[in-house]
Amino acid sequence: MTSKNIQFSIAVHIMTGLGFHAGEFVCSCDLARSVNACPSFVRRIISKLSKAGLVRTTRGKNGSCALAKEPESVTLLDIYKAVEAPKAFAVHAYPVQEACAVSCNMKPALEKILDNAQKSFEDNLKQTRLSELVSQVS
């Protein structure tokens, strides 16, 4: 099992599947089959997408969901922000060792680099619309 966070890629898969079936409600079990993931894991991601206003859901035994917005109005950044922590990159929170020059200066040096990487990452995601992915898989 990988330790990488896969929620974003699963969320994009779910949203692309919903875009493929635009205007229809799709059962979470069908989406889980498409992803080949546990239905409860997929439902947790759908819940996050719903809270972000990206999907509409119906409750109950046969619960389902549909896009709440047109695919061309949703970017990958919208999806990322719905399911991931605010920052993709973070400096560790271990205490600074005052006797070590590297330890004393590492956090400020690395934070600037990681902030720039985060901005580039988000700018890239902002340029891709869900409709582009739906077209690629159709």
N, C-alpha and C positions, 0 to 999 in steps of 0.2 A: 504494500500500500504506500502510496506517495504521501509526503507530508505537505506538498504544495496545496495552496488553497485553490480549489477548482470551482468555487461557487460562481465566479464571473462567467467562465466558459459554459457552465451548465445553464445559467440564466440567459445567456445569449442563445443557446440551443433552444431553450423553452420559448423565448420571444420569437425566434425565427420560425419555430413550428407554429406558433399562434399566428404569425404573419402569413405563413403558407396557407393557413385555414382562416384567412381574414373574414370577419363578420360572423364567424361560427364560435360556439363555445366548445372547448375541447376538454375531455376528461383528463384529470391529472394522471391517471393510470396509463393512458395512451401516451402522454408526454414522457412519463417515466420509461415506458417501453422504447420510445424513440431515443432517449438518452442512454438507455440500458443502465439505469440507476434505480436505487430503492425509491418506491413511491413516496414514503414519508420524507425523505431528503428533498425530493422534487417539490413536495407540498410546502416545505419550509421556505424554499426559495420563492415559490409562487406567492407565499404570504408576504415576503419582503417586497416583491414586485408590486403587489397589490397596495401595500402601505405607501409605496412611492407614486401611486397613481398610474402605473404603467399597464396594469391588467385589472379586469373586473372579474369577480368570482361569484359562484353560486355555492351554497353550502349543502351539506347532506351527504348521504351515502354515494350518490352519483354526482358529487361536486365537480364543477368544471370551471374553466376560465376562458377569457377572450381578451384580446388587446383592448385597452381603454383609449388608445390614441392610434392615429394612422401611422403605419410603419415609416413613412417619410418624415414624420415629426419626432421620431425617437432616434437618439444617437447612442452609440456604444457607451459614451460617457454617462448618459442617463441610466443605463442598465448597471454600469459599474458602481455608480454612486448609490444605487438601490440595494446592492448586495454586499459591498465591500466596506472595509474600514476607510475613514477619510483619506488616509495616506497608504500608498503601496509600500513605501520604504520608511524605515524608522531606525534611529540610532538606539542601541541598547541602553537600558536604564540602570546598569550597574554603577555603583558609586565610583567617583573619580579617586584615583590613587595620587594623593598630593605630591608624593615624592617622585612621580614619573611624568616627565615632560610630554610624552606621547598621550598618556591618560588625561592630562590636564587640557590638552589642546585638540584632542580627537573629535569631541562632540561638535564644537563650532565649525571645524574644518569640514567634517562630513555632512553636517546639516545643510550647508549651502549647496553642496553637490547633490544631495538627495532631493532638496527642494526643487532644483533645476530639472532633475530627472523626472520628478512628479509632474511638473508643469508640462514638459515635453510629452510625457505619457498621456496626460489628460487632453492635450491639444490634438494628439493623434487620434484618440478615441472619439473626440468631438467631431472629427471630419468624416466619420463613417456612420451612415444612417442604416437603420434596421432594414429599410426597403432594399438596400444594396445586397444584403445577405439573403433576403427572401428571393431576390432575382437570381442569385447565384445557385440556390438550391432547387429552384423551380424547373 
